[in-house]
């Protein structure tokens, strides 16, 4: 198994996003952080919003949940 074989599995993206969000909780930072913010943290929040367990974690941490335009009222799912 190589990194190119399994690098984009949903479970791997979820785990990476979960770890990133947890690392940033309470003002923590990572090596992606810059003065203007952290693109990795923004990606992680967006990624977690696509998973029921991720939504639960975002709510538990009190983080904003990005709106998904495709699931808004009146839009096809």
Number of C-alpha atoms within 10 A of each C-alpha: 5 6 7 7 8 11 11 10 9 12 11 12 15 19 15 16 22 20 13 20 23 17 14 14 12 8 6 11 17 12 7 10 14 10 5 6 11 16 11 17 22 14 14 22 22 19 20 24 21 13 13 10 13 21 20 14 18 19 12 9 13 10 13 12 15 14 10 10 10 10 10 10 8 7 8 8 8
